[in-house]
Amino acid sequence: MRIDKESSSKMPLLAAMLQYKHEDVYPLHTPGHKGGRGMQRLLRQELGAGAQLDVSLMSELDDIHEPVSCIKEAQRLAAVTYGSDACFWAVNGTTQAIQAMLMTALRPGEKVLLPRNAHRSVAGGLILGDIEAVYIQPEYNCEFGIQTQVTAAAVAQALENDRTIRAVLLTSPNYYGIAAPIEEIAAICHQRGVVLLVDEAHGPHLGFSSLLPPSALQGGADACAQSTHKLLGAMTQCSMLHVQGARLDLQRAADVMSLLTTTSPNYLLMASLDAARCQVQQHGKEMAEAALQAAVKLRNLCWRQPGLKVLEEKDCGGFVLDKTKVTVNVSALGYTGVEAGDLLRQAGVAVELVDTHNVLFLITYADNTEDYDAALERIESVFTAMRENKRPRRQQPSVQVPPVAQSGMGLRQVFNSGTTDVKLEDAAGFICGEQISFYPPGIPVLLPGEIITQAIIDYCRYMKALGLPVSGPADSSLQRIRVVKK
């Protein structure tokens, strides 16, 4: 991580916006609420001075599509902070950054190697870029019922089996904080002339402390997409795309990012990226340590509760764990993660993710507060009540991992084909016409073009019975599913 102390305190875009505000210029331009003057009263009251910073494309505020001044400098500082050759702000979220990575690295018809637990946003990139996916399965932890990571050996074997693969895209760390062996996989990829891309949505805080896993860029990735809003101080929807090395064309990356970016980007969002970068550049090490200290408090609380199991690095099959993610298995108490999440929410605590066995607590530097300590007391009371009302352990489902689906048609071909809908129980043998994910974590069970099997139908029924929300299908109840017309 390269630290430029002289520039670390600068926030070029935010400074330009504040200057524009202080000049008290009357805005005969967009947005229509004119600095909050015309905003609905309640919203204006809640936003306060922030409404005046909802500004537009004035020359002194630069243009994200062709940055020449404050945005250009702010993105340069972000690249310096993370050690990349170029940073591009993604105001359409990490979805935009992931899709841009794919479309930068690959041309229509080329192949990318993907773990099956890639986020649903990857499918959009495959469609937009007319890119073909080759899938590999991550390793699996039976006790927690979660996929961990892909091994370097599996990547090497897949690239050996198909010499036409041009890129590999990893999800690292995954939702549970488990990181892939990026340095080893990068060496394998680069030896074969293959580009390594990383969905690092859950890793914008990595690289600032040796107590956390190394960042994707430190491991040698050619590009990574980060959700700055997930674990740092940016506002929701704010992400970054980093590119390093000579294997990717920086101008191509800029062109694709511009293609995927709105022509009316929200300056409040971009200012929050500028500020979050400055904050982590100045205090990244301390922020990481604060997050880990807060996570230790929660881990200690859970260890004191008989029947709870906390995911630790020894459970990760040799992979490294970001311990700011605290995954707690409640199945020994006879509860599902969904039920535990509901009980915690009733007690005033909202968790990041629930699944069959677990609740996942996402901890950051911002949790080092008295409010957090009060929340820990509520969490402890919920777990104590669950232990005192322990139930018989539930029978494990026959299918714990999403069954592997086989492709029957290309994603882009399906996207441009006619579809109809059928009852889920009658869908076996049809080609799926939409994406089916259970969210979180948003990992596709079915992608458009894949053949629906009875095993997949049974898995979907089980996930729905658990109460997990489904994402992607037109019928969110999943009673019916869209399929390609025969």
N, C-alpha and C positions, 0 to 999 in steps of 0.2 A: 504494500500500500504506500503510494508516494504522497507525502504530506508537504504542501507548499504553505508554510506558516504565514507568509506575507499576504497571500490571497485568501486564506481560509475564513477570514472575517467578512469577506465581501459577499453581498447578495445583489448582483447587478440589476436583475429584473425588479425585485422588490423595491430597491432604491429608486429606480426610474418611475415606478408606479406611485410611490410616496411623493416624489417630486411633482408629478403631474397633479396629484391631489392637493398639495400645498400651494400650487400656483393658482388654485381656485378658478380654473378655466370653465366657462359655461359650456356644457356639452351639447352642441347641436349635431349630435351623431348618435349611433347606437351605443349601448342598449336603451330601449325605450323608456325604462324607468328613470333615466337621467340621474344617475348617482344616488338612487334611492328616493328621489323626490316623489315619484309616482308609484312607488311600491305599495302593495297592500299593507295596511298599518301594522298588523301583528307581525308579519314577516320582517318589515323594516325595523320594528322594535327589537326583534330577536337578533337580527344581523348587525345592528348598530353601525359602527363606522365601516364595517366590512362592505356594506352596500356601495359606498363611495369608491371602493377599490375594484368593483365589478366594471372594468373599463373595456375599451374596444381597441381596434387596430390603429392606434395613433402612431405616427412615424417615430416619435421618440420612445415608443414602447416595443418597437421591433416586430418582426413577423416570423412565427415559428416555421413557416414554409421556406422562407429565404432569409434566415437570420444574418444580420450584419453588425449588430451592436450589442445591446444588453442581453438578449436571449443567446446570441452566439457566445458571449463571454460566460454566461451562466452555465451553458452546456459544456464549455471548455473546462470550467472549474470542476464540474461533475466528473468529467473524464480524468482530470488530475487526481481527484479524490479516490476514485476507484481503480486507477491504473490502466484505463483503457485508452485506445487511440482516438476514439470518438464516442460521444454520448448523445443520444437523441431522446428528447422527452416524449413520453406517450401519454397524452391527455385522454385517450380512449381506453386507458387501463392496460394491464399486461397482456390482455387479449390482443391488442394492437401490436405490441412489441413482439409477441410470439409469432404472429402472422407475418410481420415484417421480416423477422429472422428467416423464416422459411422461404419467403419470396425473394429475399436477398441472396440466399445461398443456392437456391435451386431454380431451374427453369422448367417449364411445362413438360411433363412426362418423366422427369427424373425421380429417383427414389430416395426416401429418407427412412432410416431405421428408428423405430419408436418403441418405447416400453408401452405395454398395453394399458398402463395406468396413467397415460398422458392426459392432461386436462382437456376438457371438451373444446376449448378454444383452438386447439391444434387442428381439429377437423375443419374448422372454418378456413384455416390457412391452407389446408390441403385442397379444399374446393377452390378458393380464390387463385391459388397458384397452379392448379391442375397437376398436383404432385401425388405420386404414388407412395403409399405407406407399406413398409414391411415391419411386422410386429415381433417383439420378443417379450417373454414373460418375466416380470421381476420375481425375486425370491419371496417366500411367504412364511410368516410367523403364525403357527397354528394357535398358540395360546392367546394371542391378542386378536387373531383373525384379521391381520393386516398384511398388505404387500409391503415389502421393505425396499429393495433396490435391485437393479440389474447388476450382474457381475461383469468384470472386465473380460472374463473368459467367454461369457455368453455373447458379448459384443464382438469379440474377436472371431468367434465361430460364425456368427451371422454375417459378418463382412467377408469371411472366407467362403461361405456358402453362396453369396451373391456379390460378385465383383462389380456389379453395376450400381450399387448403393453409393450415393454421392455425399450424404450427410447423416449424422447421428444426432438425435435430439433427446437429451436426458431431462428428467424432472428431478432437480436436486437443489436443496433438500426437498423431500416430499412433504405432504401435509403434516405428517407426524414428526418431522424434523430429521429424518434419516437421510444422510448424504451419500451420494454415489462416489466411487473411487475415481474422481474426475481426472486426476493427474495420470493415472494408469490408462484410463480409457482414451484420454487425449493423445497419449503416445501411440496407442494402437491405431487410432484414427489417422493421425498425421503421417505415420509410417506408410499408410495405404493411400495417402492423398485425399482423405475424407475429412470434411469439415465437422467440427464438434460444436453444437448449439446446446444451450442449457436454459431450460425454464427454471429460473432462480427466483420465482415469485416470492417464495418464503425465505429468501436469503439476502435482502438488501443490507442487513446488519452484519453480514459475515465479512471477514477480512480485517477487522479492526481490533481483534483480540485473539491471542493464541488459545484462549479458553473455549473458543467456538471452532467449528470446522472451517477449513480454508474456503475462500470464495471460489466461484467458478473461474474467474479470470486468473486467480493465483494458480489454479490447477491447469491452466493452459487452454481453456475454452476459447473458441474463436469469436463467440458472441454469447451474451446472456441477457435475459429479460427479467427485470426485477420489479416487484410491487413495492414501491417506496412507501405507499400508504399502509401496507399490512403491518410492518414492524418498526417503521420510523415515523417521523413527524409530519409527513405530507397528508393532504386531504384525500379522501376516498376518490378513486379513479386515477390517481397519479402514479405513474410508473416510469421506468427508464429502460432504454435499450443501449447496451454497451457492445462495442466491436473492437477487437484488437487483432494485430497481425496482418499479414498480407494475403491471407486466403480468401477474404471477403472484400468486395469493392465498396469503399466508403460512399462513393457517389451513388451507387446503386442503392445502398441502405438509405441514404437521404431521400432519394426519389421515391422509394417504396413507402417510407414513413410519411412523406408528404401526401402520397396517394391515399393513405389510410387515415389521415388526420382531417378533422373538420376544418373548414375555412373560417370558423368562428370559435377559436379555442378560448376557453375561460381563463382569464388572466389570474384570477384568484387561485385556480388550481396550479398554474405554472409558478406563481409566486411561492406557493407552499412547497413545490419541488426545490426551488431555489433556497428557501429557508431550511428545509430538511437536509439538503446537501451540506449547507454551512454548519448546521448543528452537528451532524455526524462527523464532518471533517475535523471540527474542533474538539469534539467530546466523544468520539466513537468508542474508544477504549473504556471510558467511564460508563457510557451507556450500556455497553455489553455486560460489564461487571454488575451494574445495578439490576439488569434483567435477570442475570444468573442468581444473584442474591435473593431476588423476589421469588424465583422459581424454586430455590432451595427451601424456602419457608413452606411452600405448598407441598413439595415432595416430602418433607419431614412430617407434615400434618397427615399425609396419606399413609406413610409408613407406620404411623402410630395406630392406624385403624386396621384391626384384623380383618382379613378377607379382601382387602384392596391390593391390587398389584400395579405398580408403576413401571412404565416402560423405561428401561435403562439401556445403556450402550451394550451390555452383555446380552441383551435380548435381540440385538439387531443383526446377528449373523455375521459379525466382523465388519459391519459398516459403522461409520462415525455418526454420533447423534448430537443434534443441537438441543441442549438441555433446557433451553428457554421454552420448548414445547413440552408440556406435561400431560402425558397420556395415561389415564387411570382406567384399569380394567375392573369392572364391577360385577362380572358374571358370577363370581364365587358367592356373592350375596343373593343371587337369584334374580337380579335385575338386568335389563338391557341398558345399553348406553342411552337409548332414547328415553327410557323411563327415568334414569338418573338425571338426564338433562332437564326433563320437565320438573322434577322435584327441586333441582337447583334454581330453575327459573322462578318457581313459586316462592323461593326463599330470597329472591332478589339478585340472583347471580346468573348471568347469561354466558354460556360456554361457546367456544369456537366451532366445535364439531361433535356430533354424536354418531355412533354406529352400533353394530350389533352388540359389541362387548364393552365399548369404551366411551368415555367422555374426554375431550381434548381441551385443555386450558392453554390459551395463547398468552404468554407472559412477555412484557417488554419493559424497557427502562422506566416507562411511565407508571408502572405498578409499585414503585417504591414509595408508597404513601400510606397515610393513616386510613384512608378509604379502603385501600387494598387489605390492610390488616383486619378491618371490620368485615370485609368480604370473606376473608379466610375463616373467621369465626362462624359465619353463616354456612360456609362449605363444610366445616367440621361438624356442625349440628345436623346437617342433612345426611352426611355419611354415617354419623352415629345413629340417627334414626333408622337408616337403611339396615345397619348391622343389627339393631335391636329388633327389627322386623324382617329378619332374614327369611328368605324363601328357599324352597328346594331349587337346586341348580337346574336351569333349563337344559333340555336336550339339545345337543348341537344339531344344526341343520345338516342335511345330507350334502348340500352344496354350499360351501362357505366362500369360495372364490368365484367371481363371475366366470361362467363357462366361456371358453374360447370360441368366438364366432368366426365363421369362414366367410370370405368375401365372395359375393356372387355378381357384383357389378361395381364399377368405379364410382367414387363419391360424386364427381362432377357430372357423370352420366345420370346418376340418380337425381341430382339437383335439378337437372333439366328434363326429367321424365315425368310422366303423369303418375299420380298416386291416388289410392283410395284408402278407406279405413275398414278394418275388420275387428271382430272381437279378439281380445288378447288370447283367449283360450283356443281360438281357431286359427292362429297366425303361424303355426309351425309349417315350415316349408316355403313361406313367402320371403321375398327380399324386403328388408326393412327400408322404409322411406323417410325415416326421421331418426334423430339421435335420442337415445334413452340413457339418462344418467340419474343417479341418486345423489342429491346435493345437501350438504357437502359430503364428499370432497369433489364432486363434479367429474368423476371418472366414468367414461362411457361404458355401458354394458353392451349397447348396440350402436353401431354407426350406420348411416345410410349406405345401402349396398351390401350389408351383411345378411346372411341367411338366418332366419329365426328358427330356433330349435325348441323342442319341448323342455330341455334342460334350462334354456334361457328364460322361457316362460315361467317355469317353476321358481327360478331365482328371483325374477321380478315380483312374483306374487309374495314371496317370502319377505323381500325388502319392503314392499308396501304394507304387509301385515305388521312389520316392526314400527311403522309410522314415519319412515323416512320420506321426505318430499322428493317427488320425481321432477326432473328438469329436462326440457327438450321436446317432449311430445305435445301435439296439439291438444290431446285429452290428458290433462294433468292427473286425472284419477286413474289413468292407465287401464281403463276398462276396454278401450279400443286403441288400436295402433295403426299408424299409416304405413302402407306397404305399396310397393311398385305394382302397377296394374299388370296382370298377366296377359 
